[in-house]
Amino acid sequence: MKFQPDQFGSAITSYGPGWIAVGGERIEHSLVLHGTGEYTDWACTHFDELSDAHFTPLAAHRPELVVFGSGAVTRFPRPTWVRALVEAGIGVEAMDTGAACRTYNILAGEGRRVIAALLVEPGEKNQGELK
């Protein structure tokens, strides 16, 4: 059996309370990370600010799955927020942001069409650090 490292662009290399590092770059705001390792800013700082306007544009990328990191604790998006994704046959999994970082790395490393929508709230306390 031949082992080869996963290669999919820049992975989440670490995270901590109020930040995520993508390819070594420390990011201290919410972001949307694509399976290619590219990210865009996600214009939200608190869970209560989220709406369907934050999730609907993700459908245009045609992922098979959106991993939603909801902050320091697991919170589920309202059905109206993710309606466009569900109607397009795109799965949505909600978990705390730390778990979403780990899950994204595994799925993207497998070559899956995955997007991570990661909420980074100011002053939040993630449960762990990926090093």
Accessible surface in RSA format (square Angstrom, percent):
REM  Atomic radii and reference values for relative SASA: ProtOr
REM  Chains: A
REM  Algorithm: Lee & Richards
REM  Probe-radius: 1.40
REM  Slices: 20
REM RES _ NUM      All-atoms   Total-Side   Main-Chain    Non-polar    All polar
REM                ABS   REL    ABS   REL    ABS   REL    ABS   REL    ABS   REL
RES MET A   1   208.03 107.7 123.55  81.8  84.48 201.1 122.86 104.5  85.17 112.8
RES LYS A   2   167.59  81.8 135.74  83.3  31.85  75.8  92.04  82.8  75.55  80.5
RES PHE A   3   172.14  86.1 145.97  90.4  26.17  68.1 147.92  89.7  24.21  69.3
RES GLN A   4   124.45  69.6  96.75  70.7  27.70  66.0  30.66  65.3  93.79  71.1
RES PRO A   5   105.45  76.9  84.62  77.1  20.83  75.7  95.46  78.8   9.99  62.1
RES ASP A   6    99.57  69.7  72.78  72.4  26.79  63.4  13.48  31.7  86.10  85.9
RES GLN A   7   154.87  86.6 117.51  85.9  37.36  89.0  44.00  93.7 110.87  84.1
RES PHE A   8    37.52  18.8  24.04  14.9  13.48  35.1  36.20  21.9   1.32   3.8
RES GLY A   9    62.16  76.7   0.00   N/A  62.16  76.7  31.03  85.1  31.13  69.7
RES SER A  10    48.83  41.3  40.95  54.6   7.88  18.2  10.96  23.3  37.86  53.0
RES ALA A  11    26.66  24.5  23.43  36.2   3.23   7.3  23.43  33.0   3.23   8.6
RES ILE A  12     2.99   1.7   0.00   0.0   2.99   7.2   0.00   0.0   2.99   8.1
RES THR A  13    65.95  46.9  49.81  50.5  16.14  38.5  53.42  71.8  12.53  18.9
RES SER A  14    23.49  19.8  23.49  31.3   0.00   0.0  11.74  25.0  11.75  16.5
RES TYR A  15     2.30   1.1   2.30   1.3   0.00   0.0   0.00   0.0   2.30   2.8
RES GLY A  16     0.00   0.0   0.00   N/A   0.00   0.0   0.00   0.0   0.00   0.0
RES PRO A  17    61.12  44.5  46.35  42.2  14.78  53.7  46.44  38.3  14.69  91.3
RES GLY A  18    13.70  16.9   0.00   N/A  13.70  16.9   6.57  18.0   7.13  16.0
RES TRP A  19    31.97  12.8  31.74  15.4   0.23   0.5  23.39  12.5   8.58  13.9
RES ILE A  20     0.46   0.3   0.46   0.3   0.00   0.0   0.46   0.3   0.00   0.0
RES ALA A  21     6.45   5.9   6.45  10.0   0.00   0.0   6.45   9.1   0.00   0.0
RES VAL A  22     7.25   4.8   3.02   2.7   4.23  10.2   3.02   2.6   4.23  11.5
RES GLY A  23    46.26  57.1   0.00   N/A  46.26  57.1  15.23  41.8  31.04  69.5
RES GLY A  24    60.40  74.5   0.00   N/A  60.40  74.5  30.89  84.8  29.51  66.1
RES GLU A  25    94.10  54.0  86.15  65.2   7.95  18.9  40.31  78.0  53.79  43.9
RES ARG A  26   135.09  56.7 110.09  56.1  25.00  59.5  47.77  65.3  87.31  52.9
RES ILE A  27     4.96   2.8   1.95   1.5   3.01   7.3   4.96   3.6   0.00   0.0
RES GLU A  28   111.17  63.8  86.30  65.3  24.87  59.2  28.14  54.4  83.03  67.8
RES HIS A  29    74.44  40.7  72.47  50.4   1.97   5.0  55.70  57.4  18.74  21.8
RES SER A  30     0.61   0.5   0.00   0.0   0.61   1.4   0.00   0.0   0.61   0.8
RES LEU A  31     0.00   0.0   0.00   0.0   0.00   0.0   0.00   0.0   0.00   0.0
RES VAL A  32     5.54   3.6   5.54   5.0   0.00   0.0   5.54   4.8   0.00   0.0
RES LEU A  33     0.00   0.0   0.00   0.0   0.00   0.0   0.00   0.0   0.00   0.0
RES HIS A  34    27.38  15.0  27.38  19.0   0.00   0.0  18.72  19.3   8.66  10.1
RES GLY A  35    21.29  26.3   0.00   N/A  21.29  26.3  11.17  30.7  10.12  22.7
RES THR A  36    88.69  63.1  72.24  73.2  16.44  39.2  77.24 103.7  11.45  17.3
RES GLY A  37     7.06   8.7   0.00   N/A   7.06   8.7   1.85   5.1   5.22  11.7
RES GLU A  38   120.53  69.2 114.27  86.5   6.26  14.9  42.25  81.7  78.28  63.9
RES TYR A  39    64.93  30.3  44.17  25.1  20.76  54.0  27.59  20.7  37.35  46.0
RES THR A  40    76.35  54.3  71.46  72.4   4.89  11.6  67.38  90.5   8.96  13.6
RES ASP A  41   101.98  71.4  78.65  78.3  23.33  55.2  28.21  66.4  73.76  73.6
RES TRP A  42    17.19   6.9  12.13   5.9   5.05  11.9  12.33   6.6   4.86   7.9
RES ALA A  43    92.77  85.3  65.11 100.5  27.66  62.9  78.78 110.9  13.99  37.1
RES CYS A  44     6.26   4.7   0.00   0.0   6.26  14.7   2.42   6.1   3.83   4.1
RES THR A  45    58.60  41.7  58.60  59.4   0.00   0.0  49.66  66.7   8.94  13.5
RES HIS A  46    84.74  46.3  84.74  58.9   0.00   0.0  50.97  52.5  33.78  39.3
RES PHE A  47    23.28  11.6  22.68  14.0   0.61   1.6  22.68  13.7   0.61   1.7
RES ASP A  48   124.24  87.0  99.31  98.8  24.94  59.0  32.53  76.6  91.71  91.5
RES GLU A  49    86.20  49.5  65.17  49.3  21.02  50.1  42.21  81.6  43.98  35.9
RES LEU A  50     6.99   3.9   0.00   0.0   6.99  17.6   0.00   0.0   6.99  18.8
RES SER A  51    37.99  32.1  37.99  50.7   0.00   0.0  30.78  65.5   7.21  10.1
RES ASP A  52    72.56  50.8  72.13  71.8   0.43   1.0   6.70  15.8  65.86  65.7
RES ALA A  53    72.29  66.5  52.88  81.6  19.41  44.2  61.03  85.9  11.26  29.8
RES HIS A  54    32.77  17.9  27.57  19.2   5.20  13.3  24.57  25.3   8.20   9.5
RES PHE A  55     0.06   0.0   0.06   0.0   0.00   0.0   0.06   0.0   0.00   0.0
RES THR A  56    60.69  43.2  57.86  58.7   2.83   6.7  51.25  68.8   9.44  14.3
RES PRO A  57    76.56  55.8  65.71  59.9  10.85  39.4  75.28  62.1   1.28   8.0
RES LEU A  58     7.92   4.4   7.92   5.7   0.00   0.0   7.92   5.6   0.00   0.0
RES ALA A  59    17.19  15.8  15.42  23.8   1.77   4.0  15.72  22.1   1.47   3.9
RES ALA A  60    86.62  79.6  51.28  79.1  35.34  80.4  63.19  89.0  23.43  62.1
RES HIS A  61   106.38  58.1  77.16  53.6  29.21  74.7  46.70  48.1  59.68  69.4
RES ARG A  62   132.65  55.7 131.70  67.1   0.95   2.3  61.96  84.7  70.68  42.8
RES PRO A  63     6.50   4.7   1.81   1.7   4.69  17.0   3.64   3.0   2.86  17.8
RES GLU A  64    61.65  35.4  47.60  36.0  14.05  33.5  23.33  45.1  38.31  31.3
RES LEU A  65    25.46  14.2  25.46  18.2   0.00   0.0  25.46  17.9   0.00   0.0
RES VAL A  66     0.00   0.0   0.00   0.0   0.00   0.0   0.00   0.0   0.00   0.0
RES VAL A  67     0.03   0.0   0.03   0.0   0.00   0.0   0.03   0.0   0.00   0.0
RES PHE A  68     0.00   0.0   0.00   0.0   0.00   0.0   0.00   0.0   0.00   0.0
RES GLY A  69     0.00   0.0   0.00   N/A   0.00   0.0   0.00   0.0   0.00   0.0
RES SER A  70     0.00   0.0   0.00   0.0   0.00   0.0   0.00   0.0   0.00   0.0
RES GLY A  71     0.08   0.1   0.00   N/A   0.08   0.1   0.00   0.0   0.08   0.2
RES ALA A  72    21.62  19.9  19.64  30.3   1.98   4.5  20.09  28.3   1.53   4.0
RES VAL A  73    82.38  54.2  81.50  73.8   0.87   2.1  82.38  71.6   0.00   0.0
RES THR A  74    63.77  45.4  40.58  41.1  23.19  55.3  25.57  34.3  38.20  57.8
RES ARG A  75    66.03  27.7  62.24  31.7   3.79   9.0  36.78  50.3  29.25  17.7
RES PHE A  76   147.31  73.7 130.86  81.1  16.45  42.8 130.86  79.3  16.45  47.1
RES PRO A  77    18.85  13.7   8.08   7.4  10.77  39.1   8.08   6.7  10.77  66.9
RES ARG A  78   131.48  55.2 128.87  65.7   2.61   6.2  45.19  61.8  86.29  52.3
RES PRO A  79   106.46  77.6  99.83  91.0   6.64  24.1 103.68  85.6   2.78  17.3
RES THR A  80    72.50  51.6  67.97  68.9   4.54  10.8  56.71  76.2  15.79  23.9
RES TRP A  81    11.97   4.8  11.56   5.6   0.41   1.0   2.98   1.6   8.99  14.6
RES VAL A  82    13.68   9.0  13.44  12.2   0.24   0.6  13.68  11.9   0.00   0.0
RES ARG A  83   126.35  53.1 123.16  62.8   3.19   7.6  38.83  53.1  87.52  53.0
RES ALA A  84    31.31  28.8  21.85  33.7   9.46  21.5  25.54  36.0   5.77  15.3
RES LEU A  85     0.27   0.2   0.21   0.2   0.06   0.1   0.21   0.1   0.06   0.2
RES VAL A  86    94.10  61.9  82.61  74.8  11.49  27.7  83.98  73.0  10.12  27.4
RES GLU A  87   135.34  77.7  96.18  72.8  39.15  93.2  47.02  90.9  88.32  72.1
RES ALA A  88    35.48  32.6  13.21  20.4  22.27  50.7  25.53  35.9   9.95  26.4
RES GLY A  89    68.58  84.6   0.00   N/A  68.58  84.6  37.70 103.5  30.88  69.2
RES ILE A  90     5.64   3.2   1.83   1.4   3.81   9.2   2.41   1.7   3.23   8.8
RES GLY A  91    32.44  40.0   0.00   N/A  32.44  40.0  29.95  82.2   2.49   5.6
RES VAL A  92    37.10  24.4   9.23   8.4  27.87  67.1   9.23   8.0  27.87  75.6
RES GLU A  93    91.10  52.3  90.09  68.2   1.01   2.4  16.12  31.2  74.99  61.2
RES ALA A  94    18.28  16.8   1.95   3.0  16.32  37.1   1.95   2.8  16.32  43.2
RES MET A  95    35.90  18.6  35.79  23.7   0.11   0.3  32.90  28.0   3.00   4.0
RES ASP A  96    18.47  12.9  18.47  18.4   0.00   0.0   0.63   1.5  17.84  17.8
RES THR A  97     0.06   0.0   0.06   0.1   0.00   0.0   0.06   0.1   0.00   0.0
RES GLY A  98     1.84   2.3   0.00   N/A   1.84   2.3   1.34   3.7   0.50   1.1
RES ALA A  99    20.41  18.8  19.55  30.2   0.86   2.0  20.05  28.2   0.37   1.0
RES ALA A 100     0.00   0.0   0.00   0.0   0.00   0.0   0.00   0.0   0.00   0.0
RES CYS A 101     0.00   0.0   0.00   0.0   0.00   0.0   0.00   0.0   0.00   0.0
RES ARG A 102   104.33  43.8 101.89  51.9   2.45   5.8  43.09  58.9  61.24  37.1
RES THR A 103    38.62  27.5  37.22  37.7   1.40   3.3  21.22  28.5  17.41  26.3
RES TYR A 104     0.00   0.0   0.00   0.0   0.00   0.0   0.00   0.0   0.00   0.0
RES ASN A 105    30.67  21.1  25.65  24.8   5.02  12.1  15.91  38.3  14.76  14.3
RES ILE A 106   109.97  62.6 101.72  75.8   8.25  19.9 108.64  78.2   1.33   3.6
RES LEU A 107    22.65  12.6  22.65  16.2   0.00   0.0  22.65  15.9   0.00   0.0
RES ALA A 108     2.21   2.0   0.00   0.0   2.21   5.0   0.64   0.9   1.57   4.2
RES GLY A 109    11.60  14.3   0.00   N/A  11.60  14.3   0.67   1.8  10.92  24.5
RES GLU A 110   112.97  64.9  75.97  57.5  37.00  88.1  42.19  81.6  70.78  57.8
RES GLY A 111    63.24  78.0   0.00   N/A  63.24  78.0  34.39  94.4  28.86  64.6
RES ARG A 112    93.81  39.4  85.70  43.7   8.10  19.3  29.75  40.7  64.06  38.8
RES ARG A 113   145.47  61.1 138.82  70.8   6.65  15.8  72.28  98.8  73.19  44.4
RES VAL A 114     2.75   1.8   0.36   0.3   2.39   5.8   0.36   0.3   2.39   6.5
RES ILE A 115     5.05   2.9   5.05   3.8   0.00   0.0   5.05   3.6   0.00   0.0
RES ALA A 116     0.00   0.0   0.00   0.0   0.00   0.0   0.00   0.0   0.00   0.0
RES ALA A 117     0.00   0.0   0.00   0.0   0.00   0.0   0.00   0.0   0.00   0.0
RES LEU A 118     0.00   0.0   0.00   0.0   0.00   0.0   0.00   0.0   0.00   0.0
RES LEU A 119     0.00   0.0   0.00   0.0   0.00   0.0   0.00   0.0   0.00   0.0
RES VAL A 120     4.06   2.7   1.48   1.3   2.59   6.2   1.48   1.3   2.59   7.0
RES GLU A 121    21.93  12.6  21.93  16.6   0.00   0.0   5.37  10.4  16.56  13.5
RES PRO A 122    92.17  67.2  62.77  57.2  29.40 106.9  73.66  60.8  18.52 115.1
RES GLY A 123    68.00  83.9   0.00   N/A  68.00  83.9  41.96 115.1  26.05  58.3
RES GLU A 124    13.30   7.6   3.56   2.7   9.73  23.2  12.70  24.6   0.60   0.5
RES LYS A 125   149.20  72.8 141.41  86.8   7.79  18.5  93.77  84.4  55.43  59.0
RES ASN A 126    16.18  11.2   0.67   0.7  15.50  37.3   0.76   1.8  15.41  14.9
RES GLN A 127   140.69  78.7  99.28  72.6  41.41  98.6  44.14  93.9  96.55  73.2
RES GLY A 128    30.97  38.2   0.00   N/A  30.97  38.2  29.26  80.3   1.71   3.8
RES GLU A 129    90.04  51.7  57.88  43.8  32.16  76.6  16.14  31.2  73.90  60.3
RES LEU A 130    49.39  27.5  46.12  33.0   3.26   8.2  49.39  34.7   0.00   0.0
RES LYS A 131   197.99  96.6 132.46  81.3  65.53 156.0 103.29  93.0  94.70 100.9
END  Absolute sums over single chains surface
CHAIN  1 A     6867.3       5221.3       1646.0       3859.8       3007.5
END  Absolute sums over all chains
TOTAL          6867.3       5221.3       1646.0       3859.8       3007.5
